[in-house]
Amino acid sequence: MAYSDKVVDHFNNPRNMGSFKKDEEGVGTGMVGAPECGDVMKLQIKVQNDTIVDAKFKTFGCGSAIASSSLATEWLKGKTIEEAQKIKNTDIVQELNLPPVKIHCSVLAEDAIKAALADYQKKADGALVDAK
Amino acid sequence: MAKDTARLIAMRDRLEASIMKALEESYLNGHPTNRLPGNLNISFAYVEGESLLMGMKDIALSSGSACTSATLEPSYVLRALGVGTELAHSSIRFGLGRFNTDDEIDYTIKKVIEVVTKLREMSPLYEMAKEGVDLKSVQWAAH
């Protein structure tokens, strides 16, 4: 299996690997995939004033899955919630030069982004209800 | 031939013992003694086989999981041996031959420990297990 230089670079030097506390204020957590399928991604965002100020990931999976989630955290930082919603798996495929058998890794990364955004939104909405 | 066999078994056993002693939750696949002299297959919980191979590019190994195949199914041989799907995704097969040296075994032991440790730090499953989450009780979204 030939990996692109970018996949190898993200694998050897993962960006933003780690975790935030799930209950920390402004943190949204997305966990997608299944151990039985051979890949699980956890992606977290930290939001302040509608902007993603930090992002972290942990991934169980092949090199392309690790690279896709590492790249996703790089892209998420500095984006607004609205801009983050627009990240597409095809952008990841293009940036990392993923072969067809690895497209599911990019799909999983997009799902993880969506799940983290949804979790943040749910928590933010809940906090609003509590305030009332 | 008999001399080669004895030497291979000694190297293989040293590789197996050193790796399994250093890494918790590593599991030998197959029979402990009734196996080919140069064959060793170990599952490392919480890390995926293909990423293990990628971290050890300079060592000729194969992953139990056929991640690049169209089906993404893990090894049916391991499955037939009774290995669960999760651990079958986390396995590495080491094949030793008469031209391997003790230095190469030392290098492989060091590298395997280093890469498994690094990838476990990166694994959400390892993190959950350390937090005491029973991974079998989690509702995973299969894809």
Boltz contact constraints between the chains, C-beta under 6 A:
constraints:
  - contact:
      token1: [A, 1]
      token2: [B, 68]
      max_distance: 6.0
  - contact:
      token1: [A, 11]
      token2: [B, 54]
      max_distance: 6.0
  - contact:
      token1: [A, 17]
      token2: [B, 122]
      max_distance: 6.0
  - contact:
      token1: [A, 34]
      token2: [B, 140]
      max_distance: 6.0
  - contact:
      token1: [A, 34]
      token2: [B, 142]
      max_distance: 6.0
  - contact:
      token1: [A, 35]
      token2: [B, 86]
      max_distance: 6.0
  - contact:
      token1: [A, 36]
      token2: [B, 85]
      max_distance: 6.0
  - contact:
      token1: [A, 37]
      token2: [B, 143]
      max_distance: 6.0
  - contact:
      token1: [A, 38]
      token2: [B, 48]
      max_distance: 6.0
  - contact:
      token1: [A, 38]
      token2: [B, 89]
      max_distance: 6.0
  - contact:
      token1: [A, 40]
      token2: [B, 124]
      max_distance: 6.0
  - contact:
      token1: [A, 42]
      token2: [B, 124]
      max_distance: 6.0
  - contact:
      token1: [A, 58]
      token2: [B, 122]
      max_distance: 6.0
  - contact:
      token1: [A, 58]
      token2: [B, 124]
      max_distance: 6.0
  - contact:
      token1: [A, 60]
      token2: [B, 48]
      max_distance: 6.0
  - contact:
      token1: [A, 60]
      token2: [B, 123]
      max_distance: 6.0
  - contact:
      token1: [A, 60]
      token2: [B, 124]
      max_distance: 6.0
  - contact:
      token1: [A, 60]
      token2: [B, 125]
      max_distance: 6.0
  - contact:
      token1: [A, 61]
      token2: [B, 48]
      max_distance: 6.0
  - contact:
      token1: [A, 62]
      token2: [B, 48]
      max_distance: 6.0
  - contact:
      token1: [A, 62]
      token2: [B, 50]
      max_distance: 6.0
  - contact:
      token1: [A, 62]
      token2: [B, 51]
      max_distance: 6.0
  - contact:
      token1: [A, 62]
      token2: [B, 67]
      max_distance: 6.0
  - contact:
      token1: [A, 63]
      token2: [B, 51]
      max_distance: 6.0
  - contact:
      token1: [A, 63]
      token2: [B, 54]
      max_distance: 6.0
  - contact:
      token1: [A, 101]
      token2: [B, 68]
      max_distance: 6.0
